[in-house]
Each structure stands twice: as C-alpha cells, then as structure tokens.
Amino acid sequence: MRTIEALGTLAGRTVIVRCDLNVPLSDGVITDDGRIRASLTTIRELRDAGAKLVLISHLGRPKGEPEDRFSLRPVATRMAELLGSPVQFCPETVGDEAAAAVASLGDGDILLLENLRFNAGETSKDAAERRAFAKQLAAYADAFVSDGFGVVHRSQASVTDLAEMLPSAAGRLVDAELKVLRRLTEDPARPYTVVLGGSKVSDKLGVIAHLLDKVDTLLIGGGMLFTFLKAQGHSVGASLLEEDQLDTVRGYLAEAEKRGVRILLPTDIVVAERFAPDAAHETVAADAIESSSFGAAGIGLDIGPESATAFAEIIAESATVFWNGPMGVFEMDAFASGTRTVAEALTQTEGFTVVGGGDSAAAVRAFGFADEQFGHISTGGGASLEFLEGAQLPGLEVLA
C-alpha cells in the first residue's frame, strides 16, 4: 500500500486529505474528539512538510443537502485548539467560495471544507455522479492522502474515485490501523481472545466465521448473546432476538467445539422490566431469564457481575484481545457495569489490546479511560469488522 513517502516532496503542493471527522455532537458541542485527535499525526506531518492542506470529511447522515446540525464548523474550531494553529473553515465543499479559499492557501496552511455529504454525489450509487463530484474535488489539489479509516470499506467519491484521479497514498492513521488489523489476523500472540457485543448477532457473524481458526476464546455479550442463548434452548423473555439466525449460530457453536475454540456466554444477566434508565431490574441466571420478577416480559440489558468477572479473568490471561461491541446498554448507568468491567480489564492486562471503534470506543471514553490505556483504539468500527471478516476494502485496494 502506498504511503506518504510515495508522493515525493510536498512543499508548496496542495494536498487534499480525506479524514474521518465524524464526531458525535450534542447541541453543536463535540462530545468525543477522538477521531479529530487521531487525524492529527498525518495533518501535522503534511503541514510541517510545507503542504497546503485541504481537509475533507463527512459528519452524520445528511441527505445530500446542507443541514446546520451536521456542519463541520465545530470540528475546525476544536482542531485548531488541538493543533495550536489556525484551521480555516469554508462553509461549502465545492463552488466558487471553496475554490477561492483553496487558492488563498499558503504553505503549511490548513483549510477544512464543509461536510462532503451535503453533496449527493459523495454517496451516490450512480458511478457517474460520484465521479463528477470527485472531479470537482480533485481540481483543488496536486495529491490525495486517504486517512479516513472509518470509510475505507465504502465506494464513495472522496474515498475511491478521488484516489484514482490524483497521485494518492495512505495517511499515517490508515497505515497504523492496517498494521494493527494484520497483527490481529496474521500472527497474533496467544492466548488470543475476541470479545463481541452489540445489539445484532447478524452484524458479527462474518467476524465469527473468519476468526474461528485464529482465536482461542470468543466472549459473547450485548444484545447478540440472546440469540446464542436461544440457540442453546434457553428462553430469553422479551430480550433482543434474531430468530432467523438461530440455525447459523448453532452451526458456529458446533464448529467452535470441533475446532477446540471456547465460545463463552454469560452465566448471569441483568434483566429489566422495560427499556428505560430507571427501570426496575434484577440479576438472574442466564438460563432462567423468565424466572425474574418480570417473567416473559423481562428484557436482558447487561451481562451480570459473575459473567463480567469471568470475562475479565480471561482477558487478563490473554496475550491479544480484540473487543467490539458493548456488553449491555452502557448509556444507561444501571446497565453499564458489564461494559465498564470489560473496558477496565483491557487496561489492566499486559497483552496487546484493541478496541474496535464504534460504540466500544465511545464507551471507554464515556467511562473516563484514556486512549493510552489501550494498545489501540480503532477509528473505524465497520471497517475493522469487514477487514476481520476477510472482506476486500475498496478504499485500501485503490491505494495498492
């Protein structure tokens, strides 16, 4: 994969950098700046090399037209604070104002353009529409650096088409993410434990299938665990369940047993009367969910303390740990304990630990853990999972 060195001397050249600055906002305030901080290594290197930087990114899911709540303006402000130097902002992505802003850049200057997804061409299924938008972006620059790892699994104008139109290379973040993922898949130190959570088992089946011949232990939590419990013949009350995946899960359980891979499910569950932060709740055995005070109406919203302790002990003994997906509804304090225990266990093991982006990354920061307490926190949950599934990622292929 081409890296920045392949672009040669950058002083005085205009470089367009595809970042992933898709940060969470609440009333216009950034609640987690992790993705901004992750982008700074590449930005600083290019700035210090004398390049004129044009940064592009998406934020949220606007429908191809401007929406104030998805503006990148707060990101420019926060990035300038982190860099300790100015970051200009242009309230459009392509057009006369954007072209003038790019033309005014001096060596080492940084400009952030408005949200890519305010233009329908960015994510269009029509290849011609995507390429037309990419061509407008390409006109701004002499070279392209792809550093938005969270979108490399997408065929989008700013990810694949733009890379084909300009001399292109991977930025330091994409390169670092890829090295970590190769470490997880090619020759991981053992024992190797993968912790999977989140709501849907269907989102993780590809990962399970691809990792069964690579891992020693799979720890299963989150909403997906109830499909596993049901596949083993247990009742799960009103908990999240994917009935259409039961046979597939049974197949993986059998295959894991044949290969000598442990798939460990929780032995106790925190069951609630309803899905609400103030809901009455109690802890029951995982194979007796409907024995709670709420009967068949009970909803499992977290792994229990016994399970969390068992998971933490396995993590502590592991030389490599990959974690993707919370153990429960961590956004609600009453159902955050399992996720917090797993996160803390990752900070205490001497092994190499990877937090697989998405909700897992949001959780560790919400709990107050520092990024430096983990071996690596990925910026791309979906991209990481697709790589671990063995999928080809178009945003990486175009840089080969």
C-alpha positions in Angstrom: 0.0 0.0 0.0 1.4 3.4 -1.0 2.2 5.7 1.9 3.0 9.4 2.1 6.6 8.8 1.0 5.4 7.8 -2.4 4.1 11.3 -3.1 7.6 12.8 -3.0 8.3 16.4 -2.0 5.2 18.1 -0.7 6.4 21.6 0.0 4.3 24.1 -1.9 1.9 21.5 -3.2 -1.8 21.4 -2.4 -2.8 18.1 -0.8 -6.4 17.1 -0.2 -6.7 14.8 2.8 -9.8 12.6 3.4 -10.2 12.5 7.1 -12.8 10.8 9.3 -14.0 13.7 11.5 -17.4 12.1 12.1 -17.6 13.1 15.7 -20.7 13.0 18.0 -22.3 16.4 18.6 -24.8 17.4 21.2 -26.4 20.9 20.6 -23.4 21.8 18.5 -20.9 20.7 21.1 -18.4 17.8 20.4 -18.8 15.1 23.0 -15.9 12.9 21.9 -13.0 14.4 19.9 -11.2 11.0 19.5 -11.4 11.0 15.7 -10.1 14.5 15.5 -7.1 13.7 17.6 -6.4 10.5 15.6 -6.2 12.6 12.5 -3.6 15.0 13.8 -0.4 12.9 13.1 -0.9 13.0 9.4 -2.1 16.6 9.4 1.0 17.8 11.4 3.4 15.9 9.2 1.9 17.3 6.0 1.7 20.8 7.4 5.3 20.7 8.7 6.4 19.5 5.2 5.1 22.7 3.8 2.0 21.3 2.0 -1.2 23.4 1.6 -3.8 21.2 3.2 -7.4 20.9 2.1 -9.2 18.6 4.6 -12.5 16.9 3.7 -14.8 14.7 5.7 -18.4 13.7 6.3 -20.3 14.1 9.6 -23.6 12.3 10.3 -26.1 11.2 7.6 -27.4 14.3 5.9 -29.5 13.6 2.8 -27.3 15.2 0.1 -28.1 18.8 1.1 -26.9 21.2 3.9 -28.2 20.7 7.4 -26.8 23.0 10.1 -26.8 20.2 12.7 -24.2 18.3 10.6 -21.9 21.2 9.9 -18.1 20.6 10.4 -17.6 24.2 11.7 -17.2 23.0 15.4 -14.6 20.4 14.2 -12.5 23.2 12.7 -12.6 25.1 15.9 -11.6 22.0 18.0 -8.9 21.0 15.6 -7.3 24.5 15.8 -7.3 24.2 19.6 -5.6 20.8 19.4 -3.1 21.8 16.8 -2.3 25.2 18.4 -2.5 26.8 14.9 -5.3 28.2 12.7 -7.7 25.9 10.8 -9.7 27.8 8.2 -13.2 26.7 7.5 -15.2 27.1 4.3 -19.0 26.7 4.5 -19.2 24.9 1.2 -17.5 21.9 -0.3 -17.3 22.7 -4.0 -18.1 26.0 -5.6 -16.6 29.5 -6.1 -16.2 30.2 -2.4 -14.4 26.9 -1.8 -12.2 27.4 -4.9 -11.2 30.9 -3.7 -10.4 29.5 -0.2 -8.1 26.8 -1.6 -6.4 29.3 -3.9 -5.6 31.6 -1.0 -3.7 28.9 1.0 -0.1 29.4 1.8 2.5 26.7 2.5 1.5 24.9 5.8 -2.0 26.4 5.9 -4.9 24.2 6.7 -8.5 24.5 5.3 -11.4 22.3 6.3 -14.3 22.2 3.7 -17.9 21.7 4.7 -19.5 18.3 5.1 -19.0 16.1 2.0 -22.4 14.6 2.4 -24.1 17.9 1.8 -23.5 16.9 -1.8 -25.4 13.9 -3.1 -22.5 12.9 -5.3 -20.5 11.8 -2.3 -22.5 8.6 -1.6 -24.4 8.2 -4.9 -25.0 4.7 -6.2 -24.5 6.3 -9.7 -20.8 6.0 -10.6 -21.0 8.9 -13.0 -22.5 11.2 -10.3 -19.8 10.1 -7.8 -17.0 10.7 -10.3 -18.4 14.1 -11.3 -18.2 15.2 -7.6 -14.8 13.7 -7.2 -13.6 15.6 -10.2 -14.6 18.9 -8.6 -12.7 18.0 -5.5 -9.6 16.8 -7.5 -9.4 20.2 -9.2 -8.3 21.7 -5.9 -5.2 19.6 -5.4 -2.0 18.1 -6.7 -2.1 15.0 -4.5 -4.5 13.0 -2.3 -4.0 11.4 1.1 -6.6 8.9 2.3 -6.6 9.0 6.1 -10.3 8.3 6.9 -10.1 4.7 8.0 -13.7 4.7 9.1 -14.8 4.9 5.4 -12.3 2.7 3.6 -14.9 0.0 3.3 -17.1 2.3 1.2 -17.0 3.1 -2.5 -17.6 6.8 -2.3 -16.4 9.8 -4.3 -13.9 11.0 -1.7 -12.7 7.5 -0.9 -12.2 5.6 -4.1 -12.9 7.9 -7.1 -10.7 10.8 -5.8 -7.9 8.4 -5.2 -8.0 7.3 -8.8 -7.8 10.9 -10.1 -4.8 12.2 -8.2 -1.4 10.8 -7.1 -2.6 9.1 -3.9 -1.3 7.5 -0.7 -2.5 6.3 2.7 -2.0 8.6 5.6 -0.5 7.6 8.9 -3.8 6.7 10.6 -4.9 4.3 7.8 -1.4 2.8 7.8 -1.4 2.3 11.6 -5.0 0.8 11.6 -4.0 -1.7 8.9 -0.9 -2.8 10.7 -3.0 -3.4 13.9 -5.5 -5.5 11.9 -2.8 -7.5 10.3 -1.4 -8.2 13.8 -4.8 -9.5 14.8 -5.2 -11.8 11.8 -1.8 -12.9 10.6 0.2 -14.0 13.6 -1.5 -12.9 16.9 0.2 -13.6 20.2 -1.6 -16.3 22.1 -3.8 -16.8 24.0 -6.0 -14.7 21.7 -9.4 -13.6 22.9 -12.1 -11.8 20.9 -14.9 -10.1 22.9 -18.0 -9.4 20.8 -21.1 -7.5 21.9 -23.5 -5.0 20.5 -27.1 -5.5 19.5 -27.3 -7.7 16.5 -25.6 -11.1 16.1 -26.0 -10.7 12.3 -23.5 -7.9 12.3 -20.9 -10.2 13.8 -21.4 -13.5 12.1 -18.9 -12.8 9.4 -16.2 -12.0 12.0 -17.0 -15.2 14.0 -16.8 -17.3 10.8 -13.4 -15.8 9.8 -11.8 -15.9 13.2 -12.8 -19.4 14.3 -9.5 -20.8 13.1 -7.5 -17.9 14.6 -8.7 -17.3 18.1 -8.6 -19.3 21.3 -11.7 -17.8 23.1 -14.8 -15.9 22.0 -16.6 -13.9 24.7 -20.2 -13.1 23.8 -22.2 -10.2 25.4 -24.6 -7.5 24.4 -27.9 -7.9 22.7 -26.4 -10.6 20.4 -26.0 -13.0 23.3 -29.7 -13.8 23.5 -29.7 -15.4 20.1 -26.9 -17.6 21.3 -28.8 -18.5 24.5 -31.9 -19.2 22.4 -29.9 -21.4 20.1 -28.9 -23.4 23.1 -32.5 -23.9 24.0 -33.0 -21.3 26.7 -35.9 -18.8 27.0 -34.9 -15.2 26.7 -38.1 -13.3 27.6 -38.6 -10.1 25.7 -34.8 -9.7 25.1 -33.5 -8.8 21.6 -33.6 -11.9 19.4 -32.8 -12.7 15.8 -34.9 -15.8 15.1 -33.6 -16.1 11.6 -30.0 -16.5 12.8 -30.6 -19.4 15.2 -29.5 -22.2 12.8 -26.4 -20.2 11.8 -25.5 -19.7 15.5 -26.0 -23.4 16.2 -23.6 -24.2 13.3 -20.9 -21.9 14.7 -21.3 -23.3 18.2 -20.8 -26.8 16.8 -17.9 -25.7 14.6 -16.2 -24.0 17.5 -16.4 -27.1 19.6 -14.9 -29.2 16.8 -12.0 -26.7 16.5 -11.4 -26.5 20.2 -12.4 -22.8 20.4 -14.2 -21.7 23.5 -17.3 -19.7 23.0 -18.1 -18.4 26.4 -21.6 -17.0 27.1 -22.7 -15.1 30.3 -23.9 -17.2 33.2 -25.9 -14.3 34.6 -27.9 -11.5 33.1 -29.3 -8.1 34.4 -33.0 -8.3 33.4 -35.2 -5.2 33.4 -38.9 -4.6 33.5 -38.6 -2.3 30.5 -36.1 -0.5 28.3 -35.5 2.7 30.4 -32.8 4.1 32.5 -35.0 4.0 35.6 -36.5 0.6 35.0 -36.7 -1.9 37.8 -34.1 -4.7 37.3 -32.6 -7.7 38.9 -29.8 -10.2 38.2 -30.8 -13.8 37.3 -29.1 -16.9 35.9 -28.7 -16.7 32.1 -30.6 -20.0 31.6 -33.5 -18.7 33.7 -34.3 -15.2 32.4 -38.0 -15.7 32.6 -37.7 -16.6 36.3 -37.2 -12.9 37.1 -39.9 -10.9 38.7 -40.9 -9.7 35.2 -41.5 -13.2 33.7 -41.6 -13.4 29.9 -41.8 -9.6 29.7 -38.3 -9.2 31.2 -35.6 -7.7 28.9 -31.9 -8.5 29.3 -29.9 -5.3 29.2 -26.5 -6.2 30.6 -24.3 -9.2 31.5 -24.3 -9.9 35.2 -21.5 -9.3 37.7 -20.5 -13.0 37.8 -20.1 -13.0 34.0 -18.2 -9.7 33.9 -15.7 -11.0 36.4 -15.2 -14.3 34.4 -14.7 -12.3 31.2 -12.2 -10.0 33.0 -10.2 -13.0 34.2 -9.9 -14.4 30.7 -8.9 -11.1 29.3 -6.2 -10.8 32.0 -4.7 -14.1 30.9 -4.7 -13.2 27.2 -1.8 -12.0 25.1 -4.0 -10.5 22.4 -7.5 -9.1 22.9 -9.9 -7.6 20.3 -13.1 -6.1 21.6 -16.0 -4.8 19.5 -19.4 -4.1 20.9 -20.7 -3.2 24.4 -21.8 -5.8 26.9 -25.1 -4.0 27.6 -26.9 -0.7 27.3 -23.9 1.2 28.7 -25.5 4.6 28.0 -27.8 3.8 31.0 -25.9 3.7 34.3 -27.9 0.8 35.6 -26.8 -1.4 32.7 -23.2 -0.1 32.2 -21.4 -2.3 34.6 -20.6 -5.2 32.3 -19.1 -2.9 29.6 -17.2 -1.0 32.2 -15.7 -4.1 33.7 -14.6 -5.4 30.3 -13.0 -2.0 29.4 -11.2 -1.9 32.7 -9.9 -5.4 32.2 -8.4 -4.4 28.9 -6.5 -1.6 30.6 -5.0 -3.9 33.2 -3.8 -6.8 31.0 -0.2 -6.9 29.8 -1.4 -8.2 26.4 -1.9 -6.3 23.3 -5.5 -4.8 23.4 -7.6 -3.4 20.6 -10.8 -1.5 21.0 -12.7 -2.0 17.7 -14.1 1.5 17.3 -17.8 2.5 17.2 -19.8 2.1 20.5 -16.8 0.3 22.2 -14.6 3.4 21.6 -17.4 5.7 22.8 -17.9 3.6 25.9 -14.3 3.7 27.0 -14.2 7.4 26.7 -17.6 7.8 28.4 -16.2 5.9 31.3 -13.2 8.2 31.5 -10.4 5.8 30.3 -7.6 7.4 28.4 -6.7 6.2 24.9 -3.2 5.5 26.1 -4.5 2.8 28.4 -5.2 0.5 25.4 -2.9 -0.9 22.8 -5.1 0.7 20.1 -8.5 2.3 19.7 -9.7 1.9 16.2 -11.5 4.9 14.5 -13.5 2.6 12.2 -15.8 0.0 13.7 -17.4 -1.1 10.4 -14.2 -1.0 8.5 -12.4 -3.1 11.2 -15.2 -5.7 11.2 -15.2 -6.0 7.5 -11.4 -6.5 7.4 -11.7 -9.1 10.1 -14.4 -10.8 8.1 -11.8 -11.2 5.2 -13.6 -8.6 3.0 -11.7 -6.5 0.5 -11.9 -2.9 1.4 -12.3 -0.7 -1.7 -10.6 2.3 -0.1 -7.5 0.3 0.6 -7.5 -1.6 -2.7 -7.3 1.7 -4.6 -4.1 2.5 -2.8 -2.3 -0.7 -3.5 
